[in-house]
Amino acid sequence: MIIERNEEEINKLREAGKIVGLTHKYLQQFIKPGITTAKLDKLAKRFIESKGCTPSFEGLYGFPGSICISVNNEVVHGIPGERMLKDGDILKLDIGACYQGYHGDSAWSYIVGNPKSERDVKLLKHTEEALMAGLKAIHSGCTTGDIGHAVQKVANKYNLGIVRELVGHGVGDKVHMEPDVPNYGKEGKGPRLFKNNVIAVEPMLNLGTQYIYQLDDNWTVVTEDGQNSAHFEHTVLVTEDGCEILTRRDVELAAEDIVK
């Protein structure tokens, strides 16, 4: 069942989304060669908790970190650890925050230091473009197929592999809810969305093949051919004629959150 959220729920979802956006902005100042993914995870957990929230992914289905951190050919669900980031790495931070029982969820991809290639730069640029195309397809009465079709159109334009086994989803008092929101599809097909539904749209696009597999850690998903992947995601509220991005990244940090 796709749930229509009331005003009280929407306000909590807005706050959760705001904290997710702030966490992304906070962590950006630490994304440099030499930092470990475990350190980024620790910083994220401390920041989320300092804002009156809890990390949504901590312990979710048994996940052993506070946020998901994936690098280069790792698509999603990377486990934070002692891996040290290097110049040119593609870093994907998937962050969730829970505020009074309601969740925000957003992933973003970053290049650590200087990019290794123009292909990597374009991969991030075009995956973000695909996300925004998907969001532009949203309005009350649209279908998940409309969203997926818009994402797929951009991916196909740039010959990027679309991960099909992993999809966007509803968001609310649980991190993952109905409906599934694939990054491919046909216009007019799939469940229909209406005003005050809340979903996460999250293209995962690869430089090479669409095919993926899971590592022996039972979490980390990687590309089958070893080529790089990018991941961009926003949680949004469906409105009458569009959508409201709840996990915006143009929020302002408090002065005490900026490390000098």
N, C-alpha and C positions, 0 to 999 in steps of 0.2 A: 504494500500500500504506500502511495506517495502522499506525504502529510502536508497539509496546508498549515503553516505556522501562524500563531496568533501574535499580537503586538508584544506581549511579554517575552515570548520565546525569541522573536526577532531581535529584540534589544539585547538579549543574552548572546545570541549568535553574532550580532554586530561587535559586541565587546570581545568575544573570543577571537573573531576574525581580526580585530584591531591589534590584539596582542600578538597574533601570528605575524602580521605585517611588521610590527615593531621588532619582533625577534629576528626576522630576516635582516632588517636594517641594522640592528645592533651587531649581528654576527659579521656583517660585511667588513667592518674595521679590522677583523682578525683573520680574514682570508688572505693568507700570505704563505709563500714557501716556508716550510719548516714547522708549521703548526700540525699537530696530530688531529685526527678525526675524533679521538677521545676527548681532547681539550675542547673542541668545538661543541661536542655533545654536553660536556659539563657546563660550559658557558651558557648554552641554550637552556638547560634545565634550571640553572640558577636565575636566569633572567625571567623565564616564564613564571617561576614561582614568586619572584619579587613583585610581579604584577597581579598577584592574587589568583593565578591560574595553576593548573597542573599540566604536565606534558601528556597529551592525548595518547601518544604511542608507547609510553613507558609501561611495559607489561602487557600491552595489547596483543592478544593471541600468543603471549609468551615472548614478545620481542624484547631483547636484552639491552636496549638503549632508550634514550629519551627522544631522540629524533633519528630519522633515517639519513645516512650519509653515504652517497654512492659516488664513485670516481671513475671517470673515463668510460670504459666499456661496461661498467656496472650500470644497469638501467634504473633499478629501484631497490629499496629494502636493504641497503648496505648497513652493516653493523659497525658502529663506532669502535675504534680500537687504536692501536699504536702506529698505524700507518701514518707516515709523515707526508704532507702534501708537497708536491714539487712544482717548479715553474712550468706553466703550460698545462697543468692538469685541468680537466673539466670536473668541477665539483657540483654535485646535486644535493641540496638540502631540502628535505621533506619534513615540514614542521607542523605539528598539531598542538593546539592549546585548548584546554577545557575550562570554561567559566561557568560556575554554578550549574554544572551538568550538561552544558551545551558546547559544541566543538567548532573550531575553525581549523582549516586544513589547506596548506599551500606549499607547493614545491617551486624552487627556482634553481636555475643552473648558472654557474659562475665560472669564469676562467681565472685560474690562480696565476697571478703575476702576468707574464707575457704569453700570448697564445703561441702554440706550436705551429699552427697553420691557418691559412685563410679558410680552409674547409671547416675547421672547428668553430671559427667566428661565425660563419654562415649557418652552421648547424644550430647554434644557439639563437641567432637572429630569426631564422625561419621557423624554429619550433615555437618561439614566443609569438611569432606572427600567426601560426596555426592556432594557438590558444586564443588570441584576440579575435580571430575569424570565428571560432566557435562561440565565443561570448556574444559577438554581434548577431548571431543567428537566434539568440534567446529573446523570447517575449511570451506573454501569456497566450497559450494556445499552440505553441511550437511543440515539436516532437524531439525526442532524443536523436532520431535519425537526421533531423535538420542540423543539429549541432555536429554530429559525427561527419555528415557530408561536408560541412564547411571546413572542418579540420582536415579531412581527407583530401579535399581539393588543394589545399596549400601544400600538404605533404607530397602529393603526386606532382605538383608543379616543380618541386625541387628534387624529385627522385629520392625521397627519404623513406626508409622502411618504417611502417606503422606497426608498433607492438599491438597485437590484437587480443592477447590473453589477459591483459591488464587494462582496466577501464576506469573512467570517472564514476561518480556515485552520489547518491543522496547524502546529506549531512544534517545532523540535528542533535538529539540527545544520545546518539551513537555516532561513531566516526564514519562507519559505512552503513548506508541504508539504501532502500529502493529510491530511485531506479538506477540500474546500470546506465552509464553514459559512455558508450564506445567512441573511439576516435576515428570511426568510419561509419558509413551507413547511407541510407537513401532518404531523400527528402520526403516528409510526410509519414515515415515509418517509425515504429517504436512507440513507447509510452508518451502520452501528451502531458506537458507541463503547464501549470497555471500560476497565477499571481500568488506569491507567498510560499511557493515551493523553494527549497534550498538545495543546491547541488554543487558538486565539485567537478570542474572540467579540467582534464589533465593529459594533454598530449605527451606521449613518450615516443620520440622519433629517433631513428638510427641512421648513421651515415651509410650503412650497408644493408644487410638483410633484415627482414622483419623478425626473424626467428631468434628465440631466446631460450635459456635454460637456467635452472637454479643450481647454485653451488651446494657443496656438501654441508655447509653450515645451516641449510634448510631455510635460508632467508634471502641471501643476495642473488638477484637476478641479473644475468649478464647476456650480452649479445652473442649469438652463436658463432659469428665470424670474427669476434674480437675487436670490431670497429666501435668507435665512440657513439654514445647515446646522449640525448638531452631530455630534460623533463621540466615542464612548466605547468603550474596548477594554481587556480583561484577557486575559492568558495564564493558563490554568488547567490543572491536573492532574486528570484524571478519577479519582475514588475509587469505592469500592464503593457508597456511598450518597449521593454528592454530588460536589463538586469542591473542590480547594484552589486558592485564588487565589495565583498565583506573583508577580504584579506589584502586590502590595498597596501602598497609598499612605499607610498609617498607620505607616510605619517611622520611626525616629528618626534625624535628622541628627546627625552629630558636631558638637561645639561649633565646630570650626574651619570648618565648612561654612556657618555662619549669618553672613550679612553684616549688620553693624549700622550 
